Amino acid sequence: MLWKVIGGLLVLWLVISIAGVVVKGLFWLAVIGGVLFVATAAIGWAKERKQVKS
């Protein structure tokens, strides 16, 4: 269940980032999407690592 949510968020942030790059003047959208993509990936990685240790 958790991986479906994280995967969905990663896809959403990727789409937002690509839209920001494609549409002129929306560079800020690409930056926000990129930051959120990295943050979501880091949170997912940390939760997975925590579950493996348990």
C-alpha positions in Angstrom: 0.0 0.0 0.0 2.7 2.4 1.0 4.7 1.8 -2.3 1.6 2.5 -4.4 1.2 5.9 -2.7 4.9 6.7 -3.0 5.0 5.5 -6.6 1.9 7.6 -7.5 3.5 10.7 -5.9 6.7 10.1 -7.8 4.8 9.9 -11.1 2.9 13.1 -10.2 6.0 15.1 -9.3 7.7 13.9 -12.5 4.7 15.0 -14.7 4.7 18.4 -12.9 8.4 18.8 -13.5 8.1 17.9 -17.2 5.2 20.3 -17.6 7.3 23.1 -16.0 10.1 22.5 -18.5 7.9 22.2 -21.5 5.7 25.3 -20.8 7.6 28.5 -21.1 7.7 30.6 -18.0 6.9 27.8 -15.7 10.4 27.0 -14.6 9.4 27.4 -11.0 7.0 24.5 -11.5 9.9 22.3 -12.7 11.9 23.2 -9.6 9.1 22.5 -7.2 8.3 19.2 -8.9 12.0 18.2 -8.8 12.3 19.0 -5.1 9.1 17.1 -4.3 10.3 14.2 -6.4 13.6 13.9 -4.5 11.9 14.4 -1.1 9.3 11.7 -1.8 12.0 9.3 -3.0 14.1 10.0 0.1 11.1 9.4 2.4 10.3 6.1 0.6 13.9 5.0 0.8 14.1 5.8 4.5 10.8 4.0 5.3 11.9 0.9 3.4 15.3 0.9 5.2 13.5 1.2 8.5 11.2 -1.7 7.7 14.1 -4.0 6.6 15.9 -3.4 9.9 12.8 -4.4 11.9 
